[in-house]
């Protein structure tokens, strides 16, 4: 174990050299985990946005080497550029959940997104020049009010999200999917021209989640998995030959979610 066993810890990612790890933790606020929120109005599924999350760097023995964020509020969901020079993460320091990019040492912070709604779960393209992420975009007065009311309580409802792509400075931002429901956990194919992601858009009851592939321009949607189960969090090996993902298939009817690896064929 390389976290310190205190608070809630999430979003780990190797830094260049594979001798240090980036992660988010609430341990500065308390030794115990912050409370899990109750479901939202009408039993809606919500995610907690704990304001005590900050981003840390530790070595493989668990020694914390540096703290990269110290602004009030939520700082988490960090990933590292394949070039090894930048980090992208989500923060609510502006009053909304936006994406930020900084240098690998925490310097040179820039705000990437500036549109009302949750922006998170970002990954870099293989060449490090673009970002792909999930976002909610409330538009009606009712949607905006509900989003802001939840955010004021440290919550977000991740049931309506689409995928977006932009340059790492936020320029040339465009929406990739227009599918409805929850489209999330996107990851670039090593070729840089396609995105793999999880979605429940084809279901009536919001379940199951399957993996889909789409071109960065939003064309060529292709279903990759077809299980009556949860499949999400896809990640390609650097050479593009293997896919790792999480799924609760083959779990004997329990709620267990496990990791799977599959050979990838374009």
C-alpha positions in Angstrom: 0.0 0.0 0.0 1.5 3.4 -1.0 -1.3 5.7 0.4 -1.1 6.4 4.1 -4.3 4.7 5.1 -6.0 7.9 6.1 -9.0 9.6 4.6 -10.3 8.6 1.1 -7.8 8.1 -1.7 -8.5 8.0 -5.5 -7.3 8.7 -9.0 -3.7 7.3 -8.9 -1.4 7.7 -11.9 2.3 6.9 -12.5 4.6 9.9 -13.1 7.4 9.7 -15.6 10.1 7.2 -14.6 7.6 4.9 -12.8 9.1 5.6 -9.4 6.5 8.1 -8.1 2.7 8.1 -8.1 0.2 10.9 -8.3 -3.0 10.6 -6.3 -5.9 12.5 -4.7 -6.6 12.2 -1.0 -8.7 13.7 1.8 -6.3 12.8 4.6 -5.3 16.3 5.5 -8.9 17.0 6.7 -9.4 13.8 8.7 -8.1 10.4 9.3 -11.4 8.7 8.5 -13.2 8.6 5.2 -15.7 11.4 4.6 -19.3 10.2 4.8 -20.9 8.7 1.8 -23.9 10.8 0.6 -27.4 9.6 0.5 -29.1 9.3 -2.9 -30.5 12.5 -4.4 -34.1 13.6 -4.7 -36.2 10.7 -5.9 -33.4 8.2 -5.3 -31.2 9.6 -8.0 -27.5 8.5 -8.1 -25.1 11.2 -7.1 -21.3 11.4 -6.8 -19.7 13.2 -3.8 -17.3 16.1 -4.6 -15.3 16.2 -1.4 -13.8 19.6 -0.8 -11.0 18.0 1.2 -9.4 16.3 -1.9 -6.0 17.5 -2.8 -3.4 16.0 -5.2 -0.1 14.5 -3.8 3.0 12.8 -5.1 4.4 9.8 -3.3 7.2 7.3 -3.9 6.7 3.6 -4.1 7.3 3.2 -0.4 4.4 5.6 0.4 6.4 8.6 1.4 4.6 11.8 0.3 7.1 13.9 -1.6 5.0 16.9 -2.6 1.5 18.4 -2.5 0.5 19.8 -5.9 -2.7 21.5 -5.0 -3.7 23.6 -2.0 -6.6 25.7 -3.2 -9.9 25.4 -1.2 -12.2 22.9 -2.6 -12.2 19.7 -4.7 -9.0 18.8 -6.6 -8.9 15.2 -8.0 -9.3 13.1 -11.2 -5.7 13.8 -12.3 -3.9 12.1 -15.2 -0.5 12.6 -16.7 0.4 13.4 -20.3 2.2 10.6 -22.2 4.9 13.2 -23.0 5.5 13.4 -19.2 5.3 17.2 -19.0 1.7 18.0 -18.0 -1.1 17.0 -15.6 -4.8 17.5 -16.1 -7.3 17.5 -13.2 -10.7 18.6 -12.1 -11.3 21.4 -9.6 -14.1 23.5 -8.3 -11.9 26.4 -7.3 -13.7 28.7 -9.7 -17.1 27.8 -8.2 -17.8 25.2 -10.9 -16.3 21.9 -11.8 -13.7 22.7 -14.5 -10.6 21.2 -16.0 -7.1 22.5 -15.3 -3.7 21.7 -16.7 -0.4 22.3 -14.9 3.2 21.4 -15.4 4.4 18.1 -13.9 5.8 19.9 -10.9 2.5 21.8 -10.2 3.6 25.1 -11.8 2.1 26.9 -14.8 -1.6 26.3 -13.9 -4.2 27.1 -16.6 -7.9 26.7 -16.7 -9.0 24.7 -19.7 -12.8 24.7 -19.5 -15.2 27.5 -18.5 -18.7 26.3 -19.2 -21.4 25.6 -16.6 -21.5 21.9 -15.8 -19.3 19.1 -14.5 -16.1 18.6 -16.5 -14.0 15.6 -15.4 -12.3 12.3 -16.0 -9.9 13.8 -18.6 -7.1 11.9 -20.4 -4.5 13.2 -22.8 -4.2 12.1 -26.4 -1.2 9.8 -27.2 0.8 12.8 -28.6 -0.1 14.9 -25.5 -1.7 17.7 -27.6 -5.4 17.1 -26.9 -7.7 16.2 -24.0 -10.8 14.0 -24.0 -13.3 14.2 -21.1 -16.8 13.7 -19.9 -19.1 16.7 -19.2 -22.6 17.6 -18.2 -24.1 20.7 -19.8 -27.3 21.8 -18.0 -29.3 24.2 -20.2 -32.8 24.7 -19.0 -33.5 26.8 -15.9 -34.6 23.7 -14.0 -31.4 21.8 -15.0 -29.2 24.7 -14.1 -30.9 25.1 -10.7 -30.6 21.4 -9.9 -26.9 21.3 -10.9 -26.1 24.3 -8.8 -28.1 23.1 -5.8 -26.3 19.8 -5.9 -22.9 21.3 -6.3 -23.6 23.6 -3.3 -24.0 20.4 -1.3 -20.8 18.9 -2.7 -22.6 16.6 -5.1 -23.0 16.0 -8.8 -25.4 13.8 -10.7 -23.5 11.9 -13.4 -26.5 10.6 -15.3 -26.4 12.9 -18.4 -22.9 13.3 -19.7 -21.4 13.6 -23.2 -17.8 13.5 -24.4 -15.7 16.5 -25.5 -12.3 17.0 -27.0 -10.1 20.1 -27.0 -6.5 21.2 -27.3 -4.7 21.1 -23.9 -5.1 24.9 -23.6 -8.9 24.6 -24.0 -8.9 25.9 -27.6 -10.9 24.1 -30.4 -13.3 22.5 -27.9 -16.0 20.4 -29.5 -18.6 17.8 -28.5 -17.9 14.3 -29.7 -21.0 12.4 -28.7 -24.7 13.4 -28.8 -26.1 10.1 -27.5 -27.9 11.1 -24.4 -27.7 9.4 -20.9 -24.3 8.7 -19.4 -21.3 8.6 -21.8 -18.1 8.7 -19.8 -14.6 7.3 -18.9 -13.2 8.1 -22.4 -9.7 7.0 -23.5 -7.9 7.6 -26.7 -6.9 4.7 -29.0 -3.1 4.8 -29.4 -3.7 5.9 -33.0 -5.1 9.2 -31.7 -8.1 9.2 -34.0 -10.6 7.2 -32.0 -12.0 7.2 -28.5 -13.2 4.3 -26.4 -15.8 4.9 -23.8 -18.6 3.5 -21.7 -22.2 4.3 -22.3 -25.8 3.3 -21.3 -27.4 5.3 -24.1 -28.9 2.2 -25.8 -30.8 1.1 -22.6 -34.2 2.1 -21.3 -33.4 1.5 -17.6 -29.9 3.1 -17.5 -28.2 -0.3 -17.3 -26.1 -2.1 -18.6 -23.1 -0.1 -19.5 -21.1 -1.3 -22.5 -18.0 -0.1 -24.3 -18.2 1.8 -27.6 -15.6 3.2 -30.0 -16.1 6.5 -31.9 -14.0 8.7 -34.2 -12.8 12.0 -32.7 -15.1 13.9 -35.1 -18.1 12.0 -33.7 -18.6 9.6 -36.6 -18.3 5.9 -36.8 -19.9 4.8 -33.6 -19.2 1.1 -33.0 -20.3 -1.1 -30.1 -17.4 -3.1 -28.6 -19.0 -5.1 -25.8 -22.5 -6.5 -25.6 -22.9 -7.9 -22.1 -25.9 -7.5 -19.8 -23.4 -6.1 -17.2 -21.3 -3.1 -16.3 -18.2 -2.6 -18.4 -16.3 0.7 -18.1 -12.9 2.4 -17.4 -11.2 1.1 -20.6 -7.4 1.7 -21.0 -5.2 0.7 -23.9 -1.7 -0.6 -23.6 0.8 1.8 -25.2 1.3 -0.4 -28.2 -2.5 -0.8 -28.8 -2.5 -4.6 -28.6 -4.4 -4.9 -25.3 -7.3 -3.4 -23.6 -7.9 -3.4 -19.8 -11.3 -2.6 -18.4 -13.5 -3.1 -15.4 -16.6 -5.2 -15.5 -19.0 -7.0 -13.1 -19.6 -9.9 -15.6 -18.9 -13.4 -14.4 -19.4 -12.4 -10.7 -21.8 -15.1 -9.8 -24.7 -12.7 -9.3 -22.9 -10.5 -6.8 -22.0 -6.8 -7.0 -18.2 -7.6 -7.4 -16.4 -5.7 -10.1 -13.2 -7.1 -11.5 -10.4 -6.2 -14.0 -10.3 -7.9 -17.4 -7.7 -7.8 -20.2 -8.5 -8.5 -23.9 -6.6 -8.6 -27.1 -7.5 -5.6 -29.3 -8.2 -6.0 -33.0 -8.8 -2.9 -35.1 
